[in-house]
Amino acid sequence: MSRYYDQYGYGMPGVPGVAVTPGQPVGGGGAAINMPGRAQMGGQGDLPPWMRVPIWPPQLLLSTNKQVGHQTRDYGTGILNIAANTSTPRSISFDIPALIFQFNAAVVDTAGGPLPAGTDPLDTLTIGIEHSHGEQLLAGGARLGSAVCGSAARPRFVGGNGWVFNAGSTMIVTLTPLRPNLRIDVVVQVIEERGPTNLTGR
């Protein structure tokens, strides 16, 4: 039986009555008692174990199926005049498969007050990002906006294959303003993949 690879590691079909060996895949769900290290995850067979790919700019994997179309779309969310140091989760939902390749934000003071000289507006908030299934896209907790977000003029690209969201999934963005009277907008740019129907397996 050959191994298969997925985004979380690898597994192999289960064999009833076969004992589990530590460090080896467990059948069915792709889990292992001791997960493989990076050096153990190289490809096998006729292909080289590793390949070089650029991670910037994004190199999205788009379907070659002639019945699948692609469309670029912006999705947005935000908060308005939330009390300082109050964390507010906002969601961006995807009803068809989407690949996120840009993550941007903008901040204005709704009271017209100036920021201290030299302050990046994106440093007036912290932001956390996660997938609705619990995966933290920003591991380690919320961070200052300028460390995470770009702007429309200078976008933050999500390198490699981007962030993949399947139909029905949601991105949860947690915004925390560090001063009062802020409007904070977050916009992600995605490529949507549209198939001929959602009622068949074609």
N, C-alpha and C positions, 0 to 999 in steps of 0.2 A: 504494500500500500504506500502511496506517495503522500508526502506531507503537503498541506496547503498553508498559505500564509494569509493572514488578515491584518487589520490595522492594529491589533492588540498583541500579535505574536504569531504563534502557529499551533496547529493541532492536527489530529488525524482521526479517521473514523474509529469508533469504539469496536472492540472485539470482545464479545461476552466470554467471561471466564479467564481472560488474560490479566495477570497481576500487574499492578501499577508499579513502575520503576521510578524512584525519585529522579527528578531532572528530565524525565521524558514526558511527552504529551499525554494527556488523559483523553480518552475518546469522547466524541460527541461535541462538547462545548468549547474545545480549543484551550482548556486550562491545563496547567501543569503544576505539580507540587512545588518544584523549584523552577521559576520562569527562566528562560534562556537569557544569557548576557548578550551584549551587542556583538561580540565576536562569533557567537553561535548562530546568528540570524542571517548569515550570508546565503546567497542562492546556491542551489545544488544542481547537478546535471550538466548539460552542455553549455550553459551560460556562465560567464564569470560571476564570482560570488558577490561583487559589488559593482556599482556603476556611478559615474559622476553626473550630477545634474545641477544646473544653476538654481539657486533659491531666490535670486532677485535679478530682474523683475519676476513676478509670479509666472510659473509655467503650468497653467491649468490643464488638467486632463479632460478633454471634451469628447463626447461620444462621436464615433464615426458612423453611427446608425443613420441611414438616409431619412428615417422617419422621425428623427429627433432634431428639433430646432433649438437655437440659442438666442437669448435676448438679454441685453444688459438692463438692469433696473437698480434704482436707488431705494433703499428702505431706511426709514428714519424713526427716531423716538426722541424723547427729551423730558425735561422738567422746567417748571416756571415758578420762581419765587418760593422755593422750598426753604425752610429754616436752615441756617448754617449748621453744619455737622450732623445733618439728618440724612441717613442713607435711604434711597428710594429705588427699588427695583423697577425696571421697565423691560418690556418684552418686545422682540421683533419676531414675528411668526412667518413661517414659510409654508405655503400650500403646495408648492412643487419643488423638486430638487434644485438647490441653489449652491453656487460656489462663491464664497465671499473672498474678494481680493483687495478691497480697500476698506479702511476703518478710519473715519474722520470725525472731528467734533469742532464745535464753535461755542463761544461764550460771550455774552454781553451783560453789562450791568443795567438792569431795567430802570434803576433810579438815576442813571446818568452819572454816577459817581466815577471818578478816575481811579484806575489801579495805581499802586505804587510804581514809581519810575523803574523801568526795566523788568517788570513782572510780565511773564507770559500768561495771557488769559487762561490757557489750559492748566496752569498751575493753581487756579482757584477752585479746583475740584479734584476728587479722587474717583477712580472708575474701576469696577470689577466686571469681568466678562466670563460667562459660562454657558454651556450647552444645557438644554432642558433635561437631558438624561444625567446631568451631574458633573460632566467633565469640565474642569476649569480651563478655559482657553487662556486665561491670565493666571498662571499658577502662583501661589504665594500671597494671595489676597490683593485688595485694591491698591492702586498706585496712582501717583499724580498723573493728570491727564496728558501732560506734555511728554511723559515717558511711554505712553501707550498710543495716543491718537495723533493723526496728522491733521491737515486742513485741506480744504478744497484746492488751495493754491499750492500746497506742498503735502500731497497725500501720503499716508502711511500704507504701504503695500503689505499684504500678507503673502510672504514668500512661498516658494515651493508650489504645492498643489492648492494653496488657499485653505480656507475652512469649509468643510463640506457639511451641508445641512440637507437632510432628506425631507420629503413631503411630510408635513405635520409636525416638524420639529421647531424649536424656538430658541433664539438667543436671548439670554437674560443679561441685561446691562444694569449694573447697580451704580447709581450716581450719587455722590455726596458733595454738595457745595461747601466750600470752606469759608464763605462769607455770604451775607444775605443779598437778596435782590438780584439773583442771577437767572438768566435764561440760558439753559444748556441744551444744545441740540447735538445728537449723534446720528451720523448717516453712514451706512455701509453700502458699498457698491458690489453688486453680485452679477454673476451670469446665471440665468435660469435655463434649465434644460426642459424642453417641452416635448413630450411624446404625443403619438397620435390619439391615445385614449388612456384613461386610467381604469378601464373596465376589463382589459384583457392583459395577458402576459406578453404581448408583442412589444 
